[in-house]
Amino acid sequence: MTYQEAIEQIYRSTKKLKEKGKPAAYIPELSQIDPSKFGVHICPLKEPSFGIGDYQTRFSIQSIAKVFSLSLAYKLKGEKIWERVGVEPSGTKFNSLVQLESDNGIPRNPFINAGALVIADILVSGLKNPKAELLEFVKSMSPSDNISYSPVVEASEKSVGYRNVALCNFLKSLGNIENQPEEVLDFYFTLCSLETDCQTLSSLFLPLAYDGIAPHSNEKIIPNSYSKRINAIMQTCGFYDESGEFAFRVGLPGKSGVGGGIAAVHPDKYSIAVWSPGLNTKGNSYKGMKFLEEFTTLTELSIF
Ligand SMILES: NC(=O)CC[C@H](N)C(=O)O
């Protein structure tokens, strides 16, 4: 069975499922999204890419962008970043505050909000123009430049961002934020507002399936060892307190966002992006998880 045949078959059966989860309610702009949207796009390394459904509709990628900010911070500062953020699954919700105090302000990993705020701080310190440079870095990964920040989503999240404000101030008080919290939060909310479609998103993850190289340009985006380590962190921490479940059911390194997107990679084989805005209770796309579970089962192509 080809990738295309598998995707067509699973898309049809997953689309029919009555249960589809609920769009994120805590960010006003995201709560408006039509929950019946559903798109999938795959970029195999050695075969033509393929998309189905709403794969060319743009959506808010939210926390999936944390893979890009981590990649850039890692490239910029190397192994030093691990002095300020860990690589252990947190077992808590993405925006949890509880572990930070006992962990002395060192977030468990770069994908929970606390860890992503520390990574944001590293980029704010290390780059002249962090927002523009991050976007330029992201665009270098793909032949498509169909990705941009959404000022509307950013403003919407800022209007209710009390928890992230609390997290950033808490981190500052514990000595793990160098800049003013307002500046770090501004960069963080802009990062989370990145918008693209499944077609571009899957291509943006292809370097992580190809030893850190962007196949369209042959450019080394990040060293091979960084690419492997980022995949390891996606595998263990990419789905918050559902990371074990995702490894168990899907078996691919991946990252989700509360916009309902999931990007995942099979090293040396493919990258794939799925979008369905309805979330399960852990904040991960309900149909996105179902789709990927069926996909790796039918194709027998998980990393395990
Ligand atoms: N899991 C997510 O996608 C969360 C990202 C969102 N911008 C937040 O900080 O709450």
PDBQT file of the ligand as one rigid body, heavy atoms in Angstrom, charges set to zero:
ROOT
HETATM    1  N1  LIG A 401      -0.023  23.713  23.820  1.00  0.00    +0.000 N 
HETATM    2  C1  LIG A 401      -0.001  24.832  23.179  1.00  0.00    +0.000 C 
HETATM    3  O1  LIG A 401      -0.083  24.876  21.955  1.00  0.00    +0.000 OA
HETATM    4  C2  LIG A 401       0.010  26.060  24.041  1.00  0.00    +0.000 C 
HETATM    5  C3  LIG A 401       0.490  27.301  23.341  1.00  0.00    +0.000 C 
HETATM    6  C4  LIG A 401      -0.216  28.534  23.795  1.00  0.00    +0.000 C 
HETATM    7  N2  LIG A 401       0.256  29.652  23.028  1.00  0.00    +0.000 N 
HETATM    8  C5  LIG A 401      -0.013  28.771  25.278  1.00  0.00    +0.000 C 
HETATM    9  O2  LIG A 401       0.985  29.292  25.661  1.00  0.00    +0.000 OA
HETATM   10  O3  LIG A 401      -0.855  28.472  26.080  1.00  0.00    +0.000 OA
ENDROOT
TORSDOF 0
